[in-house]
Amino acid sequence: FMTADRLMVLRAQVHLKVLSTVASTQADQDVTNRESYSSRKSRNASSSPKISIDFELTQEAYKSKDNLELLRSLVVFKLCSYDLLVDKNKELMDISKFLLGKKAFEQFMKLTFYGQFVAGEDHKSIKSLIQKNRAFGVGSVLDYSVEEDLTQEDAVTKEMDSCVSATEKEGMSKEKQYKAHQQFGDRRGGVTGARTYFYSDEAKCDQHMETFLKCIKASGGSSVDGFSAIKMTALGRPQFLLQFSEVLVKWRRFFSFLAAQQGRDGMEALEQRLELQPLQVYRTHRVGETIDRLDWNSLIDDRIKISDLLVVPNLETGQLEPLLNKFTEEEEKQMKRMLQRLDVLANHAEEHSVRLMVDAEQTYFQPAISTLTVEMQRIYNRGKPVIFNTYQCYLKEAYDIVTMDVELSRREGWFFGAKLVRGAYMYQERSRAEEIGYEDPINPDYETTNIMYHKCLDYILDEIGLNRNANVMVASHNEDTVKHTLRRMNELGLTPTENKVYFGQLLGMCDQISFPLGQAGFPVYKYVPYGPVNEVIPYLSRRAQENRGFMKGSQRERELLWKELKRRLASGQVFYRPSPELGL
């Protein structure tokens, strides 16, 4: 008599035995496709008009801004370049609030930092800015930026309570990287610009979901091609993401072990992981029934326990073993609710024709976040790209993850949607890896990350050039990366009107890149934070601290702003007012 666990491993080994044939066939097909693609690329490149954008033309770059907005940008960028002001920004804001009073302080913030980086307090107040940007060719990704102003002690307590199972309080042997550690319980430290959520209770998660639903609705109402962004850690207990990530990593090691046994690497190893993916959860659920694959419908089904999915292979015995002995009934419900909230958001985005971007987070959560996002893509990206995954190119494994997900989308016939970022958690990730004692997951330096970013981008652009269903947002403030993308689009014969390649920057930053792109017809979007002044202050405070390096390096942007302001004053445009007719 053979157990289901042992059957799974034997079936995996059978799959491996036929991989060489599959890999060979796929490789032949890829060669054929690439040859066809090369000839098609030459034809497209020669027939498509070449687009060149001059990011030095300040009159075009800033025609959406009045003189006071230019002056505000100059002042704010200059202030953010002073270390003393940045280091003490929270204390200075507290003193200002005490001296000025709440009302005057809020008005001061709206005229300076808040006005530069935040769109407004609510959906109604941000509408005019969204419409103005749209008139000048720039769309919006709404981002509700309210954060709890927690003490470090409270943040650590919340994190430890929400990342450890009640059955695990006494401590179990787990992999260091995927275990909650008290010294890194406050996830806000060493993070560049990313908003941080801490789990309070299920009611708070429901509130976050409602906020995201409002963002999706507002994005759908403001344009026909809107984006909205979400974070999975806002939607439930992070314990599930932590433990599911550990399961996925152990399965990947199992695949590598089997590949090594068969002497496979490269494309054949990739083939193996794709072939074995349906077997990851081949475990008896009820008598006479099995879960045939880790799919989205299984994940959100109330009849299937999450704990039945959190199983890992034992390389010595070939048996599947539970990651934890058991979960409490309430923990099962909490983990299921997180997934169901995700499903509600994906449905809502599809109904309102809004593309939903799932933000990347820390590496100890990211395997779960990325896998769950791909599972949503397999459901919702059949007819058009609705769900977008985020890929952090400062990770050493970024290219491998991108290529595998593209290959999966190609095989299964759904739209691949990606947002490429460099990454927001570098300092925290490096410190955590060194302190706890596991390999640093981050590329060694900025230049290596740039190379990785362009490598991933080129792969996706080539996939788009093959006329397959791929889409990418180039989320970057780096002018060289933007120019590289435009150059590659010209080489591939890709035009802006195809809406396959998007660009993204933060509100209040790099307008000299965003607006010329938009006015040239490229799909470009600003991440638009919003929320009440006092509730957004934690976000603004960290924005100033974490972007000090960027602000110090914004000398060129300040030069362009000053050049345009002087041009207007010299030409008598003292009271210049942007007009929508000047836009596109």
C-alpha positions in Angstrom: 0.0 0.0 0.0 1.4 3.4 -1.0 0.7 6.6 0.8 -0.3 9.8 -1.0 2.9 11.4 0.1 5.1 8.7 -1.4 2.9 8.7 -4.5 3.6 12.4 -4.9 7.4 11.9 -4.9 7.2 9.0 -7.3 5.1 11.0 -9.7 7.6 13.8 -9.4 10.4 11.4 -10.4 8.3 10.1 -13.3 7.8 13.7 -14.5 11.6 14.3 -14.3 12.2 11.3 -16.6 10.2 12.9 -19.4 11.6 16.3 -18.9 14.4 15.9 -21.4 11.9 15.4 -24.2 9.7 18.2 -23.0 12.7 20.6 -22.6 14.0 19.6 -26.0 10.7 20.2 -27.7 10.2 23.6 -25.9 13.8 24.6 -26.8 13.2 23.9 -30.5 9.9 25.8 -30.4 11.7 28.8 -28.7 14.4 28.8 -31.4 11.7 28.9 -34.1 9.9 31.6 -32.3 13.1 33.7 -31.8 14.1 33.3 -35.5 10.6 34.5 -36.5 10.8 37.2 -33.9 14.2 38.5 -35.2 12.9 39.0 -38.8 9.6 40.5 -37.5 11.6 42.8 -35.2 13.6 44.1 -38.1 10.5 44.8 -40.1 8.7 46.5 -37.1 11.8 48.6 -36.2 12.1 49.9 -39.7 8.4 50.6 -40.2 7.7 52.2 -36.8 8.5 55.9 -36.3 11.4 56.5 -33.9 10.5 58.5 -30.8 13.0 60.7 -29.1 12.3 62.7 -26.0 14.5 65.6 -24.8 14.3 65.7 -21.0 16.1 69.1 -21.0 13.2 71.1 -22.5 12.0 72.7 -19.3 9.1 74.6 -21.0 7.6 71.3 -22.0 8.5 69.5 -18.8 6.9 72.0 -16.4 4.1 73.5 -18.4 1.6 71.8 -16.1 3.1 73.8 -13.1 2.5 77.4 -12.1 5.3 79.5 -10.7 4.4 78.9 -7.1 4.6 75.2 -7.6 8.0 75.5 -9.2 9.2 77.6 -6.3 7.8 75.2 -3.8 9.6 72.3 -5.4 12.9 74.2 -5.3 12.5 75.1 -1.6 11.4 71.5 -0.6 14.2 69.8 -2.5 16.8 72.1 -1.1 15.6 71.7 2.5 15.6 67.9 2.0 19.3 68.0 1.1 20.3 69.2 4.6 21.0 66.3 7.0 20.3 68.2 10.2 16.8 69.1 9.0 16.0 65.6 7.8 17.3 63.9 10.9 15.2 66.2 13.2 12.2 66.5 10.9 9.8 64.8 13.3 10.8 67.0 16.2 10.7 70.1 14.1 7.2 69.3 12.9 6.0 68.7 16.5 7.5 72.0 17.6 5.8 73.8 14.6 2.5 72.2 15.4 2.8 73.4 19.1 3.8 77.0 18.1 1.4 77.4 15.2 -1.6 75.4 16.4 -3.2 72.6 14.5 -5.0 74.7 11.8 -2.0 76.9 10.9 0.4 73.9 11.0 -1.8 72.0 8.5 -1.9 75.1 6.2 1.9 75.4 6.4 2.3 71.7 5.5 0.0 72.0 2.6 2.1 74.9 1.3 5.3 72.9 1.6 6.1 69.2 2.1 2.5 67.9 2.2 1.6 69.9 -0.9 4.7 68.6 -2.7 4.4 64.9 -2.0 0.7 64.3 -1.1 -2.3 65.0 -3.3 -5.0 65.8 -0.7 -7.0 64.5 2.2 -9.6 62.4 0.6 -11.0 61.2 -2.8 -12.9 64.5 -3.4 -10.0 66.8 -2.7 -7.5 64.9 -4.9 -9.8 64.8 -8.0 -8.7 68.2 -9.4 -5.0 67.2 -9.3 -5.7 63.9 -10.9 -7.7 65.6 -13.7 -5.0 68.2 -14.2 -2.3 65.6 -14.5 -4.5 63.6 -16.9 -4.9 66.7 -19.1 -1.1 66.8 -19.4 -0.8 63.1 -20.2 0.0 61.6 -16.8 -2.3 59.1 -15.0 -2.5 58.2 -11.4 -2.0 55.2 -9.1 -3.9 56.1 -5.9 -2.1 55.3 -2.7 -3.8 55.9 0.7 -0.8 56.7 2.8 -2.2 56.9 6.4 0.0 55.0 8.9 -0.4 54.2 12.5 2.0 56.4 14.5 3.2 53.5 16.7 6.1 53.5 19.1 8.9 51.0 18.3 7.9 48.9 21.3 4.2 48.7 20.2 5.3 47.9 16.6 7.5 45.0 17.8 4.8 43.6 20.1 2.2 43.7 17.3 4.6 42.0 14.8 5.7 39.2 17.2 2.1 38.5 18.2 0.9 38.4 14.5 3.8 36.3 13.1 3.9 33.4 15.5 1.2 30.8 15.9 -0.4 30.2 19.3 0.7 26.6 19.0 4.3 27.7 18.4 4.8 30.1 21.3 7.2 27.7 23.0 9.4 27.9 20.0 10.0 25.4 17.2 13.1 24.8 15.1 12.5 26.9 11.9 14.7 28.4 9.2 16.2 31.6 10.5 15.1 33.7 7.5 11.4 32.7 7.9 11.1 33.2 11.6 10.0 36.3 13.3 12.8 38.0 15.2 12.2 40.6 17.9 15.1 42.8 17.0 13.5 43.3 13.5 9.9 43.4 14.7 9.6 47.1 13.7 9.5 46.7 10.0 9.6 50.4 9.4 13.3 50.7 10.0 15.7 50.8 7.0 12.8 51.1 4.5 12.8 53.5 1.5 9.4 55.0 1.0 7.3 51.9 1.4 4.2 52.1 3.6 4.2 49.6 6.5 1.2 47.8 8.0 1.0 46.0 11.3 -1.7 43.5 12.2 -4.2 44.6 14.8 -7.3 42.5 14.3 -9.6 41.3 11.6 -11.8 44.4 11.8 -8.8 46.6 10.9 -8.0 44.4 7.9 -11.6 44.8 6.7 -11.1 48.6 7.0 -8.0 48.4 4.9 -9.9 46.3 2.3 -12.6 49.0 2.2 -10.0 51.7 1.7 -8.5 49.7 -1.2 -12.0 49.2 -2.7 -12.5 53.0 -2.6 -9.2 53.5 -4.4 -10.1 51.0 -7.1 -13.5 52.7 -7.6 -11.9 56.1 -7.7 -9.2 54.9 -10.2 -11.9 53.5 -12.4 -13.9 56.7 -12.3 -10.9 59.0 -13.1 -9.8 57.2 -16.3 -10.4 54.3 -18.5 -7.0 52.8 -17.8 -6.4 53.3 -14.1 -4.1 51.5 -11.7 -4.5 50.8 -8.0 -1.9 49.4 -5.6 -2.4 47.1 -2.6 -0.2 45.5 0.1 -0.9 42.0 1.3 0.3 42.7 4.8 -2.6 45.2 5.1 -5.1 42.4 4.5 -4.4 39.8 7.2 -2.3 38.1 9.7 1.3 38.0 8.3 1.9 34.6 10.0 0.5 33.0 6.9 2.8 34.9 4.5 5.8 34.0 6.7 5.0 30.3 6.9 3.8 29.9 3.3 7.1 31.5 2.2 9.0 28.9 4.1 7.0 26.1 2.5 7.7 27.5 -1.0 11.4 27.9 -0.4 11.6 24.3 0.9 9.8 23.0 -2.2 12.2 24.9 -4.4 15.1 23.2 -2.7 13.3 19.9 -3.3 13.1 20.7 -7.0 16.8 21.6 -7.0 17.6 18.3 -5.2 15.7 16.3 -7.8 17.3 18.3 -10.7 20.7 17.6 -9.2 19.9 13.9 -9.0 19.0 13.9 -12.7 22.0 16.2 -13.7 19.8 19.0 -14.9 20.3 22.7 -14.9 19.4 25.8 -16.8 16.2 25.5 -18.9 15.7 21.9 -18.0 15.6 22.8 -14.3 13.1 25.5 -15.1 11.1 23.0 -17.1 11.2 20.7 -14.0 9.8 23.4 -11.7 7.0 24.2 -14.0 6.1 20.5 -14.5 6.2 19.8 -10.8 4.2 22.8 -9.7 0.9 21.0 -9.9 2.2 18.4 -7.5 3.2 20.8 -4.7 0.1 20.1 -2.7 -0.6 16.4 -3.6 -1.9 15.6 -0.2 -5.0 13.8 1.0 -7.6 16.3 2.1 -10.6 14.1 2.8 -11.2 10.4 2.3 -11.1 9.6 -1.4 -10.2 13.2 -2.3 -7.0 15.0 -3.1 -6.0 18.6 -3.8 -4.5 18.3 -7.2 -2.7 21.6 -7.3 -2.1 24.8 -5.3 -4.7 26.9 -7.1 -6.6 30.1 -6.2 -9.9 28.4 -5.9 -8.5 25.9 -3.3 -6.9 28.7 -1.4 -10.2 30.7 -0.9 -12.4 27.6 -0.4 -13.7 27.5 3.2 -13.8 23.7 3.0 -10.0 23.4 2.6 -7.8 24.1 5.5 -4.8 26.3 5.0 -2.8 24.0 7.3 -3.3 21.2 4.7 -1.4 23.3 2.2 1.5 24.1 4.5 3.4 20.9 4.0 7.0 20.3 3.0 8.9 17.4 1.5 11.4 15.4 3.6 14.3 14.7 1.3 15.4 11.6 3.2 12.0 9.8 3.5 10.1 11.2 0.5 7.2 12.0 2.8 5.3 15.2 3.1 5.4 16.7 6.6 3.3 19.5 8.1 5.3 22.7 8.7 3.5 23.0 12.0 1.7 20.3 13.9 -1.6 22.3 14.0 -3.2 25.7 13.8 -5.9 27.1 16.1 -9.3 27.3 14.5 -9.1 31.1 14.7 -5.8 31.2 12.9 -7.2 29.0 10.1 -10.1 31.5 9.7 -7.7 34.5 9.8 -5.5 33.1 7.0 -8.5 32.2 4.9 -9.9 35.7 5.3 -6.8 37.3 4.0 -7.0 35.3 0.8 -10.8 36.0 0.5 -10.1 39.8 0.9 -7.6 39.5 -2.0 -10.2 37.8 -4.1 -12.7 40.6 -3.4 -10.2 43.2 -4.5 -9.3 41.4 -7.7 -13.0 41.0 -8.6 -13.6 44.7 -7.9 -10.6 45.7 -10.1 -11.9 43.5 -12.9 -15.4 44.9 -12.7 -14.1 48.6 -12.8 -11.5 47.9 -15.5 -8.7 48.9 -13.1 -5.3 47.2 -13.1 -4.3 46.0 -9.6 -0.7 46.2 -8.6 0.4 44.0 -5.7 3.4 45.7 -4.0 6.5 43.7 -3.1 7.5 43.5 0.5 10.3 41.9 2.6 12.0 38.7 1.4 10.7 36.7 4.2 7.1 37.5 3.0 7.8 37.8 -0.7 7.8 34.2 -1.9 4.2 33.9 -0.6 3.2 37.3 -2.0 4.6 36.6 -5.4 3.1 33.1 -5.7 -0.3 34.2 -4.5 -0.2 37.1 -7.1 0.7 34.6 -9.9 -2.2 32.4 -8.8 -4.5 35.5 -9.1 -3.1 36.2 -12.5 -3.9 32.7 -13.7 -7.6 33.4 -12.9 -8.0 37.1 -13.7 -5.5 37.8 -16.5 -7.1 35.5 -19.1 -8.7 38.2 -21.2 -6.6 41.2 -20.3 -3.9 42.2 -17.8 -5.7 42.9 -14.5 -3.3 41.7 -11.8 0.3 43.0 -11.9 3.1 41.4 -9.8 6.0 43.5 -8.5 9.6 42.4 -9.0 12.5 43.8 -6.9 15.6 43.9 -9.0 18.0 44.4 -6.1 17.4 40.7 -5.3 20.0 38.3 -6.6 17.2 35.9 -7.8 15.1 38.6 -9.6 15.9 37.4 -13.1 15.2 33.8 -12.4 11.8 34.7 -10.9 10.8 36.9 -13.8 11.8 34.3 -16.4 9.9 31.5 -14.7 6.7 33.6 -14.3 6.9 34.7 -18.0 7.3 31.1 -19.1 4.4 30.0 -17.0 2.1 32.8 -18.5 3.3 31.8 -22.0 2.4 28.1 -21.5 -0.9 28.7 -19.9 -2.0 31.6 -22.2 -2.6 34.4 -19.7 -1.4 38.0 -19.7 1.8 38.6 -17.8 1.8 41.9 -15.9 4.8 43.2 -14.1 6.0 46.3 -12.2 9.8 46.5 -12.1 11.3 48.3 -9.1 14.8 48.4 -7.7 13.6 47.8 -4.2 12.6 49.5 -0.9 14.0 47.3 1.8 17.7 47.1 1.1 19.2 48.4 4.4 16.7 46.4 6.4 17.4 43.2 4.4 21.2 43.5 4.7 21.1 44.2 8.4 18.7 41.3 9.1 20.7 38.8 7.0 24.0 39.8 8.8 22.5 39.8 12.3 20.5 36.6 12.0 23.0 34.7 9.9 21.8 33.8 6.4 23.0 34.8 3.0 22.4 38.4 2.0 19.6 38.2 -0.7 20.6 41.7 -2.1 22.9 42.4 -5.0 26.3 43.6 -3.8 26.1 47.2 -5.1 23.9 49.7 -7.0 25.5 49.1 -10.3 24.8 45.3 -10.1 21.2 46.2 -9.3 21.1 48.4 -12.4 22.4 45.6 -14.5 19.8 43.3 -13.0 17.0 45.8 -13.7 17.9 46.2 -17.3 18.3 42.4 -17.7 14.8 41.8 -16.4 13.4 44.7 -18.4 15.0 43.5 -21.7 13.7 40.0 -21.2 10.1 41.3 -20.8 10.5 43.8 -23.7 11.6 40.9 -25.9 8.6 38.9 -24.8 6.4 41.8 -25.7 8.2 42.0 -29.1 7.3 38.4 -29.7 3.6 39.5 -29.7 2.9 37.6 -26.6 0.7 38.8 -23.8 3.2 40.7 -21.6 3.0 44.1 -20.0 5.4 46.0 -17.9 5.5 49.1 -15.8 9.0 50.7 -15.6 8.8 52.2 -12.1 12.0 54.2 -11.9 13.3 57.7 -11.3 16.5 56.8 -13.1 16.7 58.8 -16.4 19.2 56.3 -17.9 16.8 53.5 -17.3 14.0 55.5 -19.0 16.2 56.3 -22.0 17.3 52.6 -22.2 13.6 51.6 -22.3 12.8 54.1 -25.1 15.8 52.9 -27.1 14.8 49.3 -26.7 11.2 50.1 -27.7 12.5 51.8 -30.9 14.6 48.7 -31.6 11.7 46.4 -31.2 9.2 48.6 -33.0 7.0 49.0 -30.0 4.8 52.1 -30.0 3.3 54.0 -27.0 -0.2 53.5 -28.3 0.1 49.7 -27.8 -0.1 50.2 -24.0 2.3 47.4 -23.3 5.0 49.5 -21.6 4.1 51.9 -18.8 6.3 54.3 -16.8 5.8 55.2 -13.1 7.2 57.8 -10.7 6.2 59.3 -7.4 4.1 62.4 -7.1 6.3 65.5 -6.6 9.4 63.9 -8.0 11.0 63.6 -11.4 8.4 65.7 -13.2 11.0 66.4 -15.9 10.7 62.7 -16.8 7.0 62.0 -16.2 5.4 64.9 -18.1 7.5 64.8 -21.3 6.8 61.1 -21.5 3.1 61.6 -21.1 2.9 64.5 -23.6 4.7 62.3 -26.1 1.9 59.7 -25.8 3.5 57.2 -23.5 1.4 55.7 -20.7 3.0 57.2 -17.6 1.6 57.3 -14.0 2.3 59.1 -10.8 2.0 57.2 -7.5 -0.4 59.6 -5.7 -0.4 59.4 -1.9 -3.3 61.0 -0.1 -4.7 61.2 3.4 -5.4 63.7 6.3 -2.3 65.9 7.1 -1.8 64.7 10.7 -2.3 61.0 9.7 0.2 61.2 6.8 3.0 62.8 8.9 4.6 59.4 9.7 4.8 58.7 6.0 6.2 62.2 5.2 8.7 62.0 8.0 10.1 58.7 6.6 9.9 60.0 3.1 12.2 62.8 4.0 14.7 60.6 5.9 14.7 57.7 3.4 15.0 59.8 0.3 17.7 62.1 1.5 20.2 60.4 -0.9 17.9 61.1 -3.8 17.2 64.7 -2.7 21.0 65.3 -2.4 21.3 64.0 -5.9 18.5 66.1 -7.2 20.8 68.9 -8.2 20.0 68.5 -11.8 16.2 68.6 -11.1 16.7 71.8 -9.1 18.8 73.3 -12.0 16.0 72.5 -14.5 13.3 74.0 -12.1 15.4 77.1 -11.6 16.1 77.4 -15.4 12.3 77.3 -16.2 11.4 79.8 -13.4 14.0 82.3 -14.7 12.8 81.8 -18.3 9.2 82.6 -17.3 10.2 85.7 -15.2 12.4 87.0 -18.0 9.6 86.6 -20.6 7.1 88.3 -18.4 5.2 85.2 -17.4 5.0 86.2 -13.7 1.5 85.0 -13.3 1.7 81.9 -15.5 -1.2 79.5 -15.2 -1.3 76.1 -16.7 -4.0 75.5 -19.3 -5.3 72.0 -20.2 -5.2 73.1 -23.8 -1.4 73.2 -23.5 -1.3 69.6 -22.5 -1.3 66.9 -25.1 
